[in-house]
Amino acid sequence: MKQFFYLLAADLRRAILSIRFLLSACGVALVLFIASWGQIKFARDVLYPLGLGISGTASMLIIASILPLFPFATTFATEWQERAVRFWIVRTGIRNYSMSKVLVSAISGFLTTAVGMLMFVLALR
């Protein structure tokens, strides 16, 4: 169990403390800007364009669902290329390795979307 938490911490560091995470969050903010660009000048407050950006277009939902996957997917690809997958599987086991990857992908996806929305709100403020 101790190795699982080490693996989880290493995966979180690799997924969240990377340039790919920041670029994905900027991509979410950009998608929100594009989705609500025409209505920004009519906004009463900052949350109005955010609501329009989130619920305004179906393409935003698709793009905002795909963009948060990049930080995790690229870390897994890097780990596979560096041949570190075998090291972690031997140390922690297949079950702990896959649980860590699923948890990190969910956490990094949520944080990417949240940071992108926060960047959007702060830029409009």
C-alpha positions as CSV (number, residue, x, y, z in Angstrom):
1,M,0.0,0.0,0.0
2,K,2.9,2.3,0.7
3,Q,4.2,1.9,-2.9
4,F,0.7,2.7,-4.2
5,F,0.9,6.2,-2.5
6,Y,4.4,6.7,-3.8
7,L,3.3,5.8,-7.3
8,L,0.2,8.1,-7.0
9,A,2.3,11.0,-5.8
10,A,4.8,10.5,-8.6
11,D,2.0,10.3,-11.2
12,L,0.3,13.4,-9.9
13,R,3.6,15.3,-10.0
14,R,4.2,14.2,-13.5
15,A,0.7,15.0,-14.7
16,I,0.0,18.3,-12.9
17,L,3.5,19.9,-12.6
18,S,4.1,20.0,-16.3
19,I,3.9,22.4,-19.2
20,R,1.3,20.1,-20.8
21,F,-1.1,20.7,-17.9
22,L,-0.8,24.4,-18.3
23,L,-1.2,24.3,-22.0
24,S,-4.4,22.1,-21.6
25,A,-5.8,24.6,-19.1
26,C,-5.1,27.5,-21.5
27,G,-6.8,25.5,-24.2
28,V,-9.9,25.1,-22.0
29,A,-9.9,28.9,-21.3
30,L,-9.5,29.5,-25.0
31,V,-12.4,27.3,-25.9
32,L,-14.5,29.2,-23.3
33,F,-13.5,32.5,-24.9
34,I,-14.4,31.3,-28.3
35,A,-17.7,29.9,-27.2
36,S,-18.8,33.1,-25.5
37,W,-17.0,35.7,-27.5
38,G,-20.1,37.3,-29.0
39,Q,-21.9,37.7,-25.7
40,I,-19.0,39.0,-23.5
41,K,-19.9,42.6,-24.2
42,F,-23.5,42.0,-23.0
43,A,-22.5,40.3,-19.8
44,R,-23.9,41.5,-16.5
45,D,-21.2,39.8,-14.5
46,V,-18.3,37.4,-15.0
47,L,-20.3,34.2,-14.4
48,Y,-22.7,35.0,-17.3
49,P,-20.1,34.4,-20.1
50,L,-18.9,31.3,-18.2
51,G,-22.4,29.9,-18.2
52,L,-22.7,30.6,-21.9
53,G,-19.3,29.1,-22.6
54,I,-20.1,25.9,-20.7
55,S,-23.7,25.4,-21.9
56,G,-23.6,27.4,-25.1
57,T,-22.2,24.9,-27.6
58,A,-22.0,21.2,-27.9
59,S,-18.5,21.4,-29.5
60,M,-17.2,23.1,-26.3
61,L,-18.3,20.1,-24.3
62,I,-16.5,17.8,-26.6
63,I,-13.3,19.8,-26.7
64,A,-13.3,20.5,-23.0
65,S,-13.7,16.7,-22.4
66,I,-10.7,15.9,-24.6
67,L,-8.3,18.6,-23.6
68,P,-8.0,17.5,-20.0
69,L,-6.8,14.1,-21.2
70,F,-3.6,15.4,-22.6
71,P,-1.6,15.8,-19.4
72,F,-2.3,12.2,-18.4
73,A,-2.1,10.6,-21.8
74,T,1.3,12.2,-22.5
75,T,2.7,11.2,-19.2
76,F,1.7,7.6,-19.8
77,A,3.3,7.7,-23.3
78,T,6.5,9.2,-21.8
79,E,6.5,6.5,-19.1
80,W,6.0,3.8,-21.8
81,Q,8.8,5.2,-23.9
82,E,11.2,5.4,-21.0
83,R,10.3,1.8,-20.1
84,A,9.2,2.7,-16.6
85,V,5.9,0.8,-16.8
86,R,7.6,-2.5,-16.1
87,F,9.4,-1.0,-13.1
88,W,6.2,0.3,-11.5
89,I,4.2,-2.9,-12.3
90,V,6.9,-5.0,-10.6
91,R,7.1,-2.7,-7.6
92,T,3.4,-2.1,-7.0
93,G,1.5,-4.7,-9.0
94,I,-0.9,-4.4,-11.9
95,R,-3.9,-3.5,-9.8
96,N,-2.2,-0.7,-7.9
97,Y,-0.6,0.6,-11.1
98,S,-3.9,0.7,-13.0
99,M,-5.8,2.2,-10.1
100,S,-3.2,5.0,-9.8
101,K,-3.5,5.7,-13.5
102,V,-7.3,6.0,-13.4
103,L,-7.2,8.2,-10.3
104,V,-4.5,10.5,-11.7
105,S,-6.4,10.8,-15.0
106,A,-9.6,11.8,-13.2
107,I,-7.8,14.3,-10.9
108,S,-5.7,15.8,-13.7
109,G,-8.8,16.1,-15.9
110,F,-10.8,17.8,-13.2
111,L,-8.0,20.2,-12.3
112,T,-7.4,21.0,-16.0
113,T,-11.0,22.0,-16.5
114,A,-11.1,23.9,-13.2
115,V,-7.9,25.8,-13.8
116,G,-9.1,26.6,-17.3
117,M,-12.4,28.0,-16.0
118,L,-10.5,29.9,-13.3
119,M,-8.2,31.5,-15.9
120,F,-11.3,32.4,-18.0
121,V,-13.0,34.1,-15.0
122,L,-9.8,35.9,-13.9
123,A,-9.2,37.2,-17.5
124,L,-12.8,38.6,-17.7
125,R,-12.7,40.1,-14.3
